[in-house]
Amino acid sequence: MSWTLIFVLAGGVALQRLVGMFAGGAVLARVPVFARLAALIPAAVVAAVIVQLTFASGKSLQVDPRLAGMVVAGVLVWKKAPIVLVILSAAVVTALLRLIGG
């Protein structure tokens, strides 16, 4: 990759951020669907990071008891359980499966 390409890409990112900073609010105010979608972005990013940290092991996927903990947590979040219950339940399920599995 050449330095010219790196500078062009960096300039494009900076320009995109400037346009979003000055025009983004106006677009979100005029198009309510964009505002609702923009509100979901932080949750999607956090979910993606959690999944990546849970299942990635180097360049491969790793399925272990953490998957069961994530499933339990997902179901409890879907059922709108308190966050403390979600965390403790996922931890207990993961720990029990690790004890059983050796």
N, C-alpha and C positions, 0 to 999 in steps of 0.2 A: 504494500500500500504506500502510495507516495505522499509526501508532505502536502502537496497541493490538494489532494483529495481530502486529507485530514482537515485542512483549513477550510475547504469548501463545506464539508459536513458540519464542522463546528460553527461556521457562520450561519448555516441553515438552521441549526438548532437554536442559536441565539435569536435569529429572526422569527422563528416559530414561537419562541417564548414571548418575545415582544408583542407580536400580533395577538397572542392569547391573552396577554396582560391588558392590552388596551381595547381589544374588540371582543374578548371572550364574555365579559359581563353583559354587553349589549345583545349578543347572540343568545345567551342563556335567558335573558329577560324576555326576548321575543319568541323563543321556541321552548315551551315548557318541557317537551320531551327531552331535549338536551340537558336541561337543568336536572331532571330526575335521573338521567343516565350519569351525569357528572357526579351526582351524590353517591352513586354506587361504586365509583372507581376506587376509593380508599379501601373499602371492604374486599373488593376483588383482589387488590394487590396484596393485602394482608393474608388472604386465603391462599393465594398462589405461593407466597413465601413459606407459609406453614406446611403446605403440601410438599414443596420442594425440600424443605429441611427434614421432613418426616420420611420421605421415600427415596431420596437420592443418596447414593453411596458412591462417591467418585463419579464415574460415567455410567453407572448401572442403577437400576431400580432395586430396592430392597423391600420385600414384604415380610414383616415380622409382627409381633404382638402390638406394635404401635398402630397398625392398621385397625385392629379391633377397637383400640382406644379412640381413634379418630371417628370411627363409625358410631360408637356410643355417644361421643361428644356431638356429632352432627345430628343425631336423632334427638338428643336432649335440647339442642339449640332450636331445632325445628319445632319442638313441642313447647318452646319458650320457657324452659326451666331456668332457675337462677344460675348465674355464671359460676358461683362457688360449687353448686351441685354438679354442673357440667365438668368442671376441672377435676374435682375429686373423683367422680365416677370414671372418667377417662383414665385417670392415674391408677385407680384401683383395678380396673379391668386389665390394663396393660401389665401391672405388677403381678396379678394373679396368673395371667397367661405366661409370663416369663418364668414364674416359679414352677408352673406345671410343665412347661416345655424344657426346663433344665437350664 
